[in-house]
């Protein structure tokens, strides 16, 4: 950005401050002046004493975006740490129960810990930073809700092939996307074809770990998607959420009835959940480090800022009339926001 200090004398007798040996000619060197729109350009041409709006060439926007990523990763880490701590406690309690090293008096404590974990999992969307899904997996992308469409699975699609289907999401009369299912398509091909058709409507299709068809959409969209999917020839279809892998509410931790198998199953789920949480913690930590590095890079003032500061100080140190007029003219309309924008230039 090229910000030249100019006086407002009508006859131009002062010239630019940069033409004299006792003043610096620029706040920032070797950058072209930018104007934000035609109106600003016209005003700048008509009134040289009015400073043009400062632009950060995306630096401020980058800083804002990366700051948000930092905040989301920090929030996810805080949430995952809390979940990991509760899972570790439950792991120890269940292991001790199965080993017979704890008496029945700790049953109520164990049940309270299970309820506490269930409550923590219920607050995931609020406290997980938006990147922790229902299975406690972390991603820098928004968490998704997985679901199935009743009557729409790989077996039925292959059985009905060849066929063409149209999907719509939303109110009647909305956009429809078509897909053709052929007999020679593999399960993966069918899933990819459905995914291409549904992607423009914010819904994706894939195969789960068992090779079954599963759909997904960002959790923020789930409320508007779950009851509004229509398929040609079927009308509105019924969607069912895919249950998370960890559901403490369904555990039976009462050892007084000899429910050892249930305790072992609960322990397996806790251990598997801990593995996922540890992976998510590592992913969130890496995302936090990367975003923090970007923020530091954006917020670090470029060398030109120091040069500009020295030049301005040199010009301000001069007490002659022309210097004072030029400085006053250059600073007209320079608000705090503009100064902050200038410091954020890259």
C-alpha positions, -999 to 999 in steps of 0.1 A, spaced: 0 0 0 14 34 -10 3 61 14 19 95 5 17 124 29 2 155 10 -6 190 21 -39 207 13 -26 241 2 -47 252 -27 -18 263 -48 2 232 -42 31 253 -28 38 227 -2 43 198 -27 46 163 -13 63 157 19 85 132 2 102 160 -20 121 174 10 152 160 27 138 165 62 107 143 58 99 108 48 78 104 16 60 72 24 43 54 52 48 21 34 72 17 5 67 1 -29 30 -8 -27 3 4 -50 -26 24 -35 -59 4 -36 -94 17 -35 -123 -4 -26 -149 7 -51 -157 33 -78 -171 58 -53 -141 57 -32 -119 61 -62 -138 92 -73 -136 107 -38 -99 100 -36 -93 118 -69 -114 148 -60 -99 152 -25 -62 142 -22 -62 150 15 -88 122 23 -71 89 31 -82 60 10 -97 30 29 -70 6 40 -71 -30 29 -54 -59 43 -53 -81 11 -72 -108 30 -48 -108 59 -75 -97 84 -100 -122 70 -74 -150 71 -66 -140 107 -103 -141 116 -108 -175 100 -77 -191 116 -86 -176 150 -120 -193 147 -102 -226 138 -80 -222 169 -110 -216 191 -129 -246 177 -99 -269 181 -93 -257 217 -130 -262 225 -128 -297 210 -97 -305 230 -113 -294 262 -143 -315 256 -123 -346 245 -101 -342 276 -132 -343 298 -146 -374 280 -112 -391 282 -109 -385 319 -144 -400 325 -137 -430 303 -104 -437 321 -122 -436 354 -149 -460 341 -123 -483 326 -106 -486 360 -139 -491 378 -151 -518 354 -118 -536 354 -117 -536 392 -153 -549 393 -145 -578 369 -114 -586 388 -133 -587 420 -111 -561 437 -140 -538 445 -169 -547 467 -206 -540 460 -205 -507 479 -190 -490 448 -220 -499 426 -238 -467 432 -206 -447 424 -201 -466 392 -237 -459 381 -232 -422 389 -201 -422 367 -220 -438 339 -247 -411 342 -221 -384 342 -206 -398 310 -240 -399 294 -246 -363 303 -212 -352 289 -220 -370 256 -253 -353 255 -236 -319 255 -213 -327 226 -229 -305 200 -228 -275 224 -193 -281 239 -174 -301 212 -165 -271 190 -186 -284 160 -159 -309 149 -165 -339 172 -191 -363 159 -213 -387 178 -186 -414 177 -161 -390 192 -141 -387 160 -126 -352 154 -124 -334 120 -117 -298 110 -149 -300 90 -183 -297 106 -195 -329 123 -220 -349 104 -251 -369 112 -252 -404 97 -286 -419 89 -303 -445 68 -334 -444 45 -358 -472 52 -363 -495 22 -333 -480 4 -303 -504 8 -278 -520 -15 -298 -553 -18 -331 -536 -28 -313 -513 -53 -296 -542 -70 -328 -562 -71 -346 -534 -88 -319 -526 -113 -320 -513 -139 -338 -483 -126 -337 -445 -125 -345 -426 -93 -349 -390 -85 -343 -374 -51 -353 -341 -36 -347 -325 -3 -370 -298 9 -405 -286 1 -425 -300 -28 -414 -286 -62 -378 -282 -51 -348 -293 -73 -346 -330 -81 -315 -350 -88 -316 -382 -108 -294 -413 -106 -294 -445 -126 -287 -479 -111 -275 -506 -134 -273 -544 -127 -236 -546 -133 -227 -519 -108 -209 -529 -76 -220 -517 -42 -193 -490 -42 -204 -478 -77 -240 -475 -64 -229 -456 -34 -208 -432 -55 -236 -427 -80 -260 -418 -51 -234 -395 -36 -230 -376 -68 -267 -371 -71 -273 -361 -35 -242 -340 -29 -257 -307 -44 -285 -310 -18 -260 -313 11 -264 -351 16 -238 -377 10 -239 -415 5 -213 -441 13 -208 -476 25 -203 -483 62 -178 -507 78 -202 -536 70 -207 -526 34 -242 -512 40 -255 -480 25 -254 -450 49 -262 -414 43 -248 -383 61 -254 -346 63 -239 -318 85 -255 -319 119 -265 -283 114 -287 -294 85 -301 -326 100 -333 -310 114 -342 -297 79 -332 -329 61 -345 -358 82 -382 -353 73 -379 -338 39 -362 -364 17 -384 -376 -12 -377 -403 -37 -395 -407 -70 -423 -433 -68 -421 -434 -30 -428 -398 -19 -414 -388 15 -392 -415 30 -385 -423 66 -350 -416 79 -334 -433 109 -304 -420 128 -274 -443 130 -269 -449 167 -235 -439 181 -211 -466 191 -211 -454 227 -244 -454 245 -239 -455 283 -276 -453 289 -279 -489 277 -253 -503 300 -261 -526 328 -234 -522 355 -253 -539 383 -230 -567 394 -254 -579 421 -273 -599 396 -242 -616 382 -243 -596 350 -206 -602 342 -211 -605 304 -227 -570 304 -198 -556 323 -174 -571 299 -193 -556 270 -194 -522 286 -156 -524 293 -150 -532 256 -171 -502 245 -152 -480 269 -118 -492 256 -128 -487 220 -142 -452 228 -109 -443 245 -89 -453 214 -111 -431 192 -108 -402 217 -70 -405 218 -69 -403 180 -93 -374 180 -71 -356 207 -41 -360 185 -60 -348 154 -73 -318 173 -39 -310 187 -24 -311 152 -52 -288 139 -47 -264 168 -9 -262 161 -14 -256 124 -41 -230 129 -21 -213 157 10 -211 134 -12 -195 107 -25 -169 131 10 -161 143 22 -157 107 -7 -134 98 -5 -113 130 33 -108 128 38 -73 114 57 -73 80 90 -54 79 73 -25 60 54 -17 92 86 -9 111 99 11 81 66 31 80 68 38 117 103 51 114 94 73 85 64 87 102 84 94 134 110 112 113 84 133 95 67 141 128 99 152 144 102 181 119 86 213 133 85 234 101 51 246 88 51 224 57 57 192 76 30 200 101 5 208 73 13 176 54 11 154 85 -22 170 95 -36 165 60 -25 129 59 -41 120 92 -75 135 85 -101 107 87 -76 81 100 -95 63 127 -84 36 151 -99 9 128 -78 22 99 -47 21 120 -54 -15 130 -60 -24 93 -27 -8 84 -9 -28 110 -25 -60 97 -13 -54 61 8 -82 46 
